[in-house]
Amino acid sequence: MYWILPRLIFCLCPELRKKVSEETAAKEALQAVYASLQRDHDDLEEAAIVACQGAEGEGGQSGTRWSVA
């Protein structure tokens, strides 16, 4: 019986439904941005590994740090 009251309040308050909908949309948008950034990070990490392996194969030294002046 107690579970009916929250559902009734939710159904009777269109402002609450709208706010929940907006919050859900915002969370989904942030999740999409996060997933995209994670893929970009993974791609950059993979490219860095490949570049380092290529440098090692061309006579570079493993573990060498590159610095930008």
HTML snippet that shows the backbone in 3Dmol.js (N, CA, C, O; Angstrom):
<script src="https://3Dmol.org/build/3Dmol-min.js"></script>
<div id="view" style="width:600px;height:400px;position:relative"></div>
<script>
const pdb = `
ATOM      1  N   MET A   1       0.814  -1.195   0.000  1.00  0.00           N
ATOM      2  CA  MET A   1       0.000   0.000   0.000  1.00  0.00           C
ATOM      3  C   MET A   1       0.867   1.272   0.000  1.00  0.00           C
ATOM      4  O   MET A   1       0.489   2.284  -0.591  1.00  0.00           O
ATOM      5  N   TYR A   2       2.026   1.212   0.665  1.00  0.00           N
ATOM      6  CA  TYR A   2       2.872   2.397   0.762  1.00  0.00           C
ATOM      7  C   TYR A   2       3.503   2.772  -0.569  1.00  0.00           C
ATOM      8  O   TYR A   2       3.847   3.936  -0.774  1.00  0.00           O
ATOM      9  N   TRP A   3       3.662   1.825  -1.469  1.00  0.00           N
ATOM     10  CA  TRP A   3       4.282   2.103  -2.758  1.00  0.00           C
ATOM     11  C   TRP A   3       3.360   2.886  -3.680  1.00  0.00           C
ATOM     12  O   TRP A   3       3.821   3.443  -4.676  1.00  0.00           O
ATOM     13  N   ILE A   4       2.073   2.941  -3.372  1.00  0.00           N
ATOM     14  CA  ILE A   4       1.108   3.652  -4.224  1.00  0.00           C
ATOM     15  C   ILE A   4       1.294   5.166  -4.114  1.00  0.00           C
ATOM     16  O   ILE A   4       1.209   5.864  -5.124  1.00  0.00           O
ATOM     17  N   LEU A   5       1.543   5.680  -2.926  1.00  0.00           N
ATOM     18  CA  LEU A   5       1.653   7.122  -2.717  1.00  0.00           C
ATOM     19  C   LEU A   5       2.739   7.772  -3.572  1.00  0.00           C
ATOM     20  O   LEU A   5       2.460   8.768  -4.239  1.00  0.00           O
ATOM     21  N   PRO A   6       3.961   7.250  -3.580  1.00  0.00           N
ATOM     22  CA  PRO A   6       4.970   7.898  -4.452  1.00  0.00           C
ATOM     23  C   PRO A   6       4.576   7.884  -5.923  1.00  0.00           C
ATOM     24  O   PRO A   6       4.817   8.855  -6.640  1.00  0.00           O
ATOM     25  N   ARG A   7       3.981   6.804  -6.371  1.00  0.00           N
ATOM     26  CA  ARG A   7       3.554   6.747  -7.776  1.00  0.00           C
ATOM     27  C   ARG A   7       2.429   7.729  -8.051  1.00  0.00           C
ATOM     28  O   ARG A   7       2.392   8.348  -9.114  1.00  0.00           O
ATOM     29  N   LEU A   8       1.516   7.878  -7.107  1.00  0.00           N
ATOM     30  CA  LEU A   8       0.410   8.810  -7.257  1.00  0.00           C
ATOM     31  C   LEU A   8       0.927  10.237  -7.311  1.00  0.00           C
ATOM     32  O   LEU A   8       0.477  11.027  -8.141  1.00  0.00           O
ATOM     33  N   ILE A   9       1.866  10.580  -6.437  1.00  0.00           N
ATOM     34  CA  ILE A   9       2.448  11.924  -6.429  1.00  0.00           C
ATOM     35  C   ILE A   9       3.159  12.193  -7.752  1.00  0.00           C
ATOM     36  O   ILE A   9       3.032  13.275  -8.326  1.00  0.00           O
ATOM     37  N   PHE A  10       3.908  11.197  -8.232  1.00  0.00           N
ATOM     38  CA  PHE A  10       4.629  11.346  -9.489  1.00  0.00           C
ATOM     39  C   PHE A  10       3.659  11.584 -10.643  1.00  0.00           C
ATOM     40  O   PHE A  10       3.920  12.416 -11.511  1.00  0.00           O
ATOM     41  N   CYS A  11       2.539  10.856 -10.655  1.00  0.00           N
ATOM     42  CA  CYS A  11       1.555  10.999 -11.743  1.00  0.00           C
ATOM     43  C   CYS A  11       0.824  12.336 -11.684  1.00  0.00           C
ATOM     44  O   CYS A  11       0.429  12.878 -12.716  1.00  0.00           O
ATOM     45  N   LEU A  12       0.649  12.857 -10.492  1.00  0.00           N
ATOM     46  CA  LEU A  12      -0.116  14.090 -10.340  1.00  0.00           C
ATOM     47  C   LEU A  12       0.741  15.348 -10.465  1.00  0.00           C
ATOM     48  O   LEU A  12       0.207  16.457 -10.482  1.00  0.00           O
ATOM     49  N   CYS A  13       2.042  15.194 -10.552  1.00  0.00           N
ATOM     50  CA  CYS A  13       2.933  16.356 -10.611  1.00  0.00           C
ATOM     51  C   CYS A  13       3.665  16.390 -11.946  1.00  0.00           C
ATOM     52  O   CYS A  13       4.744  15.811 -12.070  1.00  0.00           O
ATOM     53  N   PRO A  14       3.101  17.054 -12.937  1.00  0.00           N
ATOM     54  CA  PRO A  14       3.770  17.115 -14.235  1.00  0.00           C
ATOM     55  C   PRO A  14       5.127  17.822 -14.165  1.00  0.00           C
ATOM     56  O   PRO A  14       6.025  17.519 -14.951  1.00  0.00           O
ATOM     57  N   GLU A  15       5.279  18.763 -13.225  1.00  0.00           N
ATOM     58  CA  GLU A  15       6.564  19.443 -13.077  1.00  0.00           C
ATOM     59  C   GLU A  15       7.630  18.452 -12.644  1.00  0.00           C
ATOM     60  O   GLU A  15       8.766  18.505 -13.114  1.00  0.00           O
ATOM     61  N   LEU A  16       7.259  17.553 -11.750  1.00  0.00           N
ATOM     62  CA  LEU A  16       8.201  16.545 -11.270  1.00  0.00           C
ATOM     63  C   LEU A  16       8.584  15.605 -12.406  1.00  0.00           C
ATOM     64  O   LEU A  16       9.757  15.273 -12.574  1.00  0.00           O
ATOM     65  N   ARG A  17       7.600  15.180 -13.178  1.00  0.00           N
ATOM     66  CA  ARG A  17       7.889  14.310 -14.329  1.00  0.00           C
ATOM     67  C   ARG A  17       8.827  15.003 -15.306  1.00  0.00           C
ATOM     68  O   ARG A  17       9.756  14.387 -15.830  1.00  0.00           O
ATOM     69  N   LYS A  18       8.577  16.296 -15.550  1.00  0.00           N
ATOM     70  CA  LYS A  18       9.421  17.050 -16.483  1.00  0.00           C
ATOM     71  C   LYS A  18      10.848  17.147 -15.945  1.00  0.00           C
ATOM     72  O   LYS A  18      11.806  16.955 -16.694  1.00  0.00           O
ATOM     73  N   LYS A  19      10.995  17.442 -14.657  1.00  0.00           N
ATOM     74  CA  LYS A  19      12.320  17.560 -14.054  1.00  0.00           C
ATOM     75  C   LYS A  19      13.076  16.239 -14.128  1.00  0.00           C
ATOM     76  O   LYS A  19      14.263  16.215 -14.450  1.00  0.00           O
ATOM     77  N   VAL A  20      12.392  15.149 -13.831  1.00  0.00           N
ATOM     78  CA  VAL A  20      13.025  13.829 -13.884  1.00  0.00           C
ATOM     79  C   VAL A  20      13.447  13.514 -15.310  1.00  0.00           C
ATOM     80  O   VAL A  20      14.531  12.978 -15.540  1.00  0.00           O
ATOM     81  N   SER A  21      12.588  13.849 -16.268  1.00  0.00           N
ATOM     82  CA  SER A  21      12.906  13.620 -17.674  1.00  0.00           C
ATOM     83  C   SER A  21      14.126  14.430 -18.110  1.00  0.00           C
ATOM     84  O   SER A  21      15.002  13.919 -18.809  1.00  0.00           O
ATOM     85  N   GLU A  22      14.177  15.693 -17.692  1.00  0.00           N
ATOM     86  CA  GLU A  22      15.323  16.542 -18.032  1.00  0.00           C
ATOM     87  C   GLU A  22      16.605  16.019 -17.395  1.00  0.00           C
ATOM     88  O   GLU A  22      17.661  16.002 -18.028  1.00  0.00           O
ATOM     89  N   GLU A  23      16.506  15.595 -16.149  1.00  0.00           N
ATOM     90  CA  GLU A  23      17.685  15.077 -15.456  1.00  0.00           C
ATOM     91  C   GLU A  23      18.177  13.791 -16.123  1.00  0.00           C
ATOM     92  O   GLU A  23      19.381  13.582 -16.276  1.00  0.00           O
ATOM     93  N   THR A  24      17.251  12.950 -16.511  1.00  0.00           N
ATOM     94  CA  THR A  24      17.617  11.713 -17.196  1.00  0.00           C
ATOM     95  C   THR A  24      18.297  12.015 -18.524  1.00  0.00           C
ATOM     96  O   THR A  24      19.301  11.388 -18.860  1.00  0.00           O
ATOM     97  N   ALA A  25      17.767  12.960 -19.276  1.00  0.00           N
ATOM     98  CA  ALA A  25      18.362  13.343 -20.560  1.00  0.00           C
ATOM     99  C   ALA A  25      19.767  13.910 -20.354  1.00  0.00           C
ATOM    100  O   ALA A  25      20.676  13.623 -21.133  1.00  0.00           O
ATOM    101  N   ALA A  26      19.939  14.709 -19.310  1.00  0.00           N
ATOM    102  CA  ALA A  26      21.258  15.276 -19.031  1.00  0.00           C
ATOM    103  C   ALA A  26      22.253  14.180 -18.665  1.00  0.00           C
ATOM    104  O   ALA A  26      23.398  14.201 -19.119  1.00  0.00           O
ATOM    105  N   LYS A  27      21.826  13.236 -17.858  1.00  0.00           N
ATOM    106  CA  LYS A  27      22.714  12.123 -17.481  1.00  0.00           C
ATOM    107  C   LYS A  27      23.086  11.289 -18.702  1.00  0.00           C
ATOM    108  O   LYS A  27      24.237  10.873 -18.838  1.00  0.00           O
ATOM    109  N   GLU A  28      22.136  11.044 -19.581  1.00  0.00           N
ATOM    110  CA  GLU A  28      22.417  10.274 -20.796  1.00  0.00           C
ATOM    111  C   GLU A  28      23.397  11.024 -21.700  1.00  0.00           C
ATOM    112  O   GLU A  28      24.285  10.414 -22.296  1.00  0.00           O
ATOM    113  N   ALA A  29      23.238  12.337 -21.801  1.00  0.00           N
ATOM    114  CA  ALA A  29      24.160  13.136 -22.617  1.00  0.00           C
ATOM    115  C   ALA A  29      25.567  13.097 -22.038  1.00  0.00           C
ATOM    116  O   ALA A  29      26.540  12.950 -22.779  1.00  0.00           O
ATOM    117  N   LEU A  30      25.680  13.226 -20.725  1.00  0.00           N
ATOM    118  CA  LEU A  30      26.994  13.154 -20.088  1.00  0.00           C
ATOM    119  C   LEU A  30      27.624  11.774 -20.279  1.00  0.00           C
ATOM    120  O   LEU A  30      28.830  11.660 -20.494  1.00  0.00           O
ATOM    121  N   GLN A  31      26.806  10.736 -20.199  1.00  0.00           N
ATOM    122  CA  GLN A  31      27.325   9.387 -20.397  1.00  0.00           C
ATOM    123  C   GLN A  31      27.847   9.215 -21.823  1.00  0.00           C
ATOM    124  O   GLN A  31      28.869   8.563 -22.031  1.00  0.00           O
ATOM    125  N   ALA A  32      27.159   9.790 -22.798  1.00  0.00           N
ATOM    126  CA  ALA A  32      27.599   9.708 -24.192  1.00  0.00           C
ATOM    127  C   ALA A  32      28.922  10.450 -24.379  1.00  0.00           C
ATOM    128  O   ALA A  32      29.811   9.965 -25.078  1.00  0.00           O
ATOM    129  N   VAL A  33      29.054  11.621 -23.759  1.00  0.00           N
ATOM    130  CA  VAL A  33      30.301  12.383 -23.851  1.00  0.00           C
ATOM    131  C   VAL A  33      31.433  11.604 -23.189  1.00  0.00           C
ATOM    132  O   VAL A  33      32.533  11.513 -23.735  1.00  0.00           O
ATOM    133  N   TYR A  34      31.163  11.047 -22.021  1.00  0.00           N
ATOM    134  CA  TYR A  34      32.186  10.263 -21.312  1.00  0.00           C
ATOM    135  C   TYR A  34      32.641   9.071 -22.162  1.00  0.00           C
ATOM    136  O   TYR A  34      33.838   8.806 -22.273  1.00  0.00           O
ATOM    137  N   ALA A  35      31.684   8.356 -22.759  1.00  0.00           N
ATOM    138  CA  ALA A  35      32.026   7.196 -23.586  1.00  0.00           C
ATOM    139  C   ALA A  35      32.874   7.617 -24.785  1.00  0.00           C
ATOM    140  O   ALA A  35      33.820   6.921 -25.154  1.00  0.00           O
ATOM    141  N   SER A  36      32.538   8.752 -25.389  1.00  0.00           N
ATOM    142  CA  SER A  36      33.306   9.253 -26.526  1.00  0.00           C
ATOM    143  C   SER A  36      34.731   9.621 -26.106  1.00  0.00           C
ATOM    144  O   SER A  36      35.693   9.290 -26.799  1.00  0.00           O
ATOM    145  N   LEU A  37      34.858  10.304 -24.973  1.00  0.00           N
ATOM    146  CA  LEU A  37      36.183  10.663 -24.472  1.00  0.00           C
ATOM    147  C   LEU A  37      36.996   9.426 -24.118  1.00  0.00           C
ATOM    148  O   LEU A  37      38.207   9.392 -24.341  1.00  0.00           O
ATOM    149  N   GLN A  38      36.345   8.420 -23.575  1.00  0.00           N
ATOM    150  CA  GLN A  38      37.044   7.186 -23.232  1.00  0.00           C
ATOM    151  C   GLN A  38      37.571   6.501 -24.496  1.00  0.00           C
ATOM    152  O   GLN A  38      38.692   5.991 -24.505  1.00  0.00           O
ATOM    153  N   ARG A  39      36.761   6.488 -25.565  1.00  0.00           N
ATOM    154  CA  ARG A  39      37.211   5.900 -26.834  1.00  0.00           C
ATOM    155  C   ARG A  39      38.390   6.686 -27.394  1.00  0.00           C
ATOM    156  O   ARG A  39      39.361   6.104 -27.877  1.00  0.00           O
ATOM    157  N   ASP A  40      38.297   8.032 -27.325  1.00  0.00           N
ATOM    158  CA  ASP A  40      39.406   8.865 -27.807  1.00  0.00           C
ATOM    159  C   ASP A  40      40.678   8.577 -27.016  1.00  0.00           C
ATOM    160  O   ASP A  40      41.760   8.462 -27.592  1.00  0.00           O
ATOM    161  N   HIS A  41      40.545   8.462 -25.707  1.00  0.00           N
ATOM    162  CA  HIS A  41      41.697   8.157 -24.855  1.00  0.00           C
ATOM    163  C   HIS A  41      42.293   6.809 -25.233  1.00  0.00           C
ATOM    164  O   HIS A  41      43.511   6.680 -25.358  1.00  0.00           O
ATOM    165  N   ASP A  42      41.449   5.814 -25.415  1.00  0.00           N
ATOM    166  CA  ASP A  42      41.929   4.484 -25.788  1.00  0.00           C
ATOM    167  C   ASP A  42      42.650   4.515 -27.132  1.00  0.00           C
ATOM    168  O   ASP A  42      43.686   3.873 -27.308  1.00  0.00           O
ATOM    169  N   ASP A  43      42.085   5.277 -28.088  1.00  0.00           N
ATOM    170  CA  ASP A  43      42.724   5.393 -29.407  1.00  0.00           C
ATOM    171  C   ASP A  43      44.089   6.073 -29.298  1.00  0.00           C
ATOM    172  O   ASP A  43      45.052   5.634 -29.925  1.00  0.00           O
ATOM    173  N   LEU A  44      44.173   7.136 -28.510  1.00  0.00           N
ATOM    174  CA  LEU A  44      45.448   7.836 -28.335  1.00  0.00           C
ATOM    175  C   LEU A  44      46.469   6.960 -27.623  1.00  0.00           C
ATOM    176  O   LEU A  44      47.652   6.966 -27.966  1.00  0.00           O
ATOM    177  N   GLU A  45      46.011   6.216 -26.642  1.00  0.00           N
ATOM    178  CA  GLU A  45      46.915   5.313 -25.928  1.00  0.00           C
ATOM    179  C   GLU A  45      47.466   4.255 -26.869  1.00  0.00           C
ATOM    180  O   GLU A  45      48.659   3.952 -26.843  1.00  0.00           O
ATOM    181  N   GLU A  46      46.601   3.696 -27.694  1.00  0.00           N
ATOM    182  CA  GLU A  46      47.032   2.681 -28.663  1.00  0.00           C
ATOM    183  C   GLU A  46      48.024   3.279 -29.665  1.00  0.00           C
ATOM    184  O   GLU A  46      49.027   2.649 -29.999  1.00  0.00           O
ATOM    185  N   ALA A  47      47.743   4.493 -30.142  1.00  0.00           N
ATOM    186  CA  ALA A  47      48.638   5.149 -31.091  1.00  0.00           C
ATOM    187  C   ALA A  47      50.001   5.426 -30.453  1.00  0.00           C
ATOM    188  O   ALA A  47      51.034   5.289 -31.108  1.00  0.00           O
ATOM    189  N   ALA A  48      50.003   5.813 -29.184  1.00  0.00           N
ATOM    190  CA  ALA A  48      51.268   6.071 -28.496  1.00  0.00           C
ATOM    191  C   ALA A  48      52.081   4.796 -28.346  1.00  0.00           C
ATOM    192  O   ALA A  48      53.301   4.808 -28.508  1.00  0.00           O
ATOM    193  N   ILE A  49      51.413   3.709 -28.039  1.00  0.00           N
ATOM    194  CA  ILE A  49      52.111   2.424 -27.901  1.00  0.00           C
ATOM    195  C   ILE A  49      52.723   2.009 -29.233  1.00  0.00           C
ATOM    196  O   ILE A  49      53.877   1.583 -29.290  1.00  0.00           O
ATOM    197  N   VAL A  50      51.937   2.137 -30.307  1.00  0.00           N
ATOM    198  CA  VAL A  50      52.433   1.782 -31.637  1.00  0.00           C
ATOM    199  C   VAL A  50      53.615   2.671 -32.010  1.00  0.00           C
ATOM    200  O   VAL A  50      54.604   2.184 -32.557  1.00  0.00           O
ATOM    201  N   ALA A  51      53.526   3.964 -31.721  1.00  0.00           N
ATOM    202  CA  ALA A  51      54.617   4.889 -32.049  1.00  0.00           C
ATOM    203  C   ALA A  51      55.878   4.532 -31.264  1.00  0.00           C
ATOM    204  O   ALA A  51      56.981   4.555 -31.811  1.00  0.00           O
ATOM    205  N   CYS A  52      55.717   4.208 -29.997  1.00  0.00           N
ATOM    206  CA  CYS A  52      56.884   3.840 -29.186  1.00  0.00           C
ATOM    207  C   CYS A  52      57.504   2.539 -29.675  1.00  0.00           C
ATOM    208  O   CYS A  52      58.726   2.404 -29.732  1.00  0.00           O
ATOM    209  N   GLN A  53      56.661   1.595 -30.023  1.00  0.00           N
ATOM    210  CA  GLN A  53      57.182   0.332 -30.541  1.00  0.00           C
ATOM    211  C   GLN A  53      57.902   0.557 -31.857  1.00  0.00           C
ATOM    212  O   GLN A  53      58.924  -0.077 -32.119  1.00  0.00           O
ATOM    213  N   GLY A  54      57.385   1.447 -32.686  1.00  0.00           N
ATOM    214  CA  GLY A  54      58.043   1.776 -33.948  1.00  0.00           C
ATOM    215  C   GLY A  54      59.374   2.450 -33.715  1.00  0.00           C
ATOM    216  O   GLY A  54      60.341   2.177 -34.427  1.00  0.00           O
ATOM    217  N   ALA A  55      59.441   3.330 -32.725  1.00  0.00           N
ATOM    218  CA  ALA A  55      60.687   4.017 -32.406  1.00  0.00           C
ATOM    219  C   ALA A  55      61.720   3.026 -31.892  1.00  0.00           C
ATOM    220  O   ALA A  55      62.901   3.135 -32.222  1.00  0.00           O
ATOM    221  N   GLU A  56      61.296   2.076 -31.100  1.00  0.00           N
ATOM    222  CA  GLU A  56      62.210   1.056 -30.595  1.00  0.00           C
ATOM    223  C   GLU A  56      62.754   0.210 -31.739  1.00  0.00           C
ATOM    224  O   GLU A  56      63.924  -0.175 -31.742  1.00  0.00           O
ATOM    225  N   GLY A  57      61.892  -0.075 -32.708  1.00  0.00           N
ATOM    226  CA  GLY A  57      62.302  -0.873 -33.851  1.00  0.00           C
ATOM    227  C   GLY A  57      63.260  -0.138 -34.775  1.00  0.00           C
ATOM    228  O   GLY A  57      63.984  -0.766 -35.548  1.00  0.00           O
ATOM    229  N   GLU A  58      63.269   1.178 -34.700  1.00  0.00           N
ATOM    230  CA  GLU A  58      64.144   1.993 -35.552  1.00  0.00           C
ATOM    231  C   GLU A  58      65.417   2.395 -34.818  1.00  0.00           C
ATOM    232  O   GLU A  58      66.112   3.315 -35.251  1.00  0.00           O
ATOM    233  N   GLY A  59      65.730   1.732 -33.728  1.00  0.00           N
ATOM    234  CA  GLY A  59      66.953   2.029 -32.998  1.00  0.00           C
ATOM    235  C   GLY A  59      66.757   2.937 -31.807  1.00  0.00           C
ATOM    236  O   GLY A  59      67.732   3.320 -31.159  1.00  0.00           O
ATOM    237  N   GLY A  60      65.527   3.291 -31.503  1.00  0.00           N
ATOM    238  CA  GLY A  60      65.261   4.110 -30.326  1.00  0.00           C
ATOM    239  C   GLY A  60      65.441   3.299 -29.060  1.00  0.00           C
ATOM    240  O   GLY A  60      65.492   2.070 -29.104  1.00  0.00           O
ATOM    241  N   GLN A  61      65.536   3.971 -27.954  1.00  0.00           N
ATOM    242  CA  GLN A  61      65.733   3.278 -26.690  1.00  0.00           C
ATOM    243  C   GLN A  61      64.415   3.163 -25.953  1.00  0.00           C
ATOM    244  O   GLN A  61      63.635   4.114 -25.892  1.00  0.00           O
ATOM    245  N   SER A  62      64.176   1.996 -25.397  1.00  0.00           N
ATOM    246  CA  SER A  62      62.983   1.773 -24.601  1.00  0.00           C
ATOM    247  C   SER A  62      63.088   2.574 -23.311  1.00  0.00           C
ATOM    248  O   SER A  62      64.152   2.627 -22.694  1.00  0.00           O
ATOM    249  N   GLY A  63      61.997   3.191 -22.907  1.00  0.00           N
ATOM    250  CA  GLY A  63      61.984   3.926 -21.660  1.00  0.00           C
ATOM    251  C   GLY A  63      62.499   5.351 -21.771  1.00  0.00           C
ATOM    252  O   GLY A  63      62.549   6.059 -20.765  1.00  0.00           O
ATOM    253  N   THR A  64      62.879   5.785 -22.948  1.00  0.00           N
ATOM    254  CA  THR A  64      63.366   7.150 -23.114  1.00  0.00           C
ATOM    255  C   THR A  64      62.208   8.115 -22.986  1.00  0.00           C
ATOM    256  O   THR A  64      61.137   7.887 -23.549  1.00  0.00           O
ATOM    257  N   ARG A  65      62.416   9.189 -22.249  1.00  0.00           N
ATOM    258  CA  ARG A  65      61.367  10.196 -22.109  1.00  0.00           C
ATOM    259  C   ARG A  65      61.591  11.298 -23.125  1.00  0.00           C
ATOM    260  O   ARG A  65      62.708  11.784 -23.302  1.00  0.00           O
ATOM    261  N   TRP A  66      60.532  11.677 -23.776  1.00  0.00           N
ATOM    262  CA  TRP A  66      60.590  12.789 -24.720  1.00  0.00           C
ATOM    263  C   TRP A  66      60.094  14.016 -23.992  1.00  0.00           C
ATOM    264  O   TRP A  66      59.073  13.971 -23.305  1.00  0.00           O
ATOM    265  N   SER A  67      60.811  15.108 -24.141  1.00  0.00           N
ATOM    266  CA  SER A  67      60.352  16.338 -23.492  1.00  0.00           C
ATOM    267  C   SER A  67      60.110  17.390 -24.562  1.00  0.00           C
ATOM    268  O   SER A  67      60.792  17.443 -25.585  1.00  0.00           O
ATOM    269  N   VAL A  68      59.118  18.221 -24.287  1.00  0.00           N
ATOM    270  CA  VAL A  68      58.772  19.304 -25.193  1.00  0.00           C
ATOM    271  C   VAL A  68      59.296  20.583 -24.583  1.00  0.00           C
ATOM    272  O   VAL A  68      58.977  20.905 -23.439  1.00  0.00           O
ATOM    273  N   ALA A  69      60.090  21.308 -25.330  1.00  0.00           N
ATOM    274  CA  ALA A  69      60.693  22.539 -24.788  1.00  0.00           C
ATOM    275  C   ALA A  69      59.715  23.680 -24.880  1.00  0.00           C
ATOM    276  O   ALA A  69      60.032  24.799 -24.476  1.00  0.00           O
TER     277      ALA A  69
END
`;
const viewer = $3Dmol.createViewer("view");
viewer.addModel(pdb, "pdb");
viewer.setStyle({}, {cartoon: {color: "spectrum"}});
viewer.zoomTo();
viewer.render();
</script>
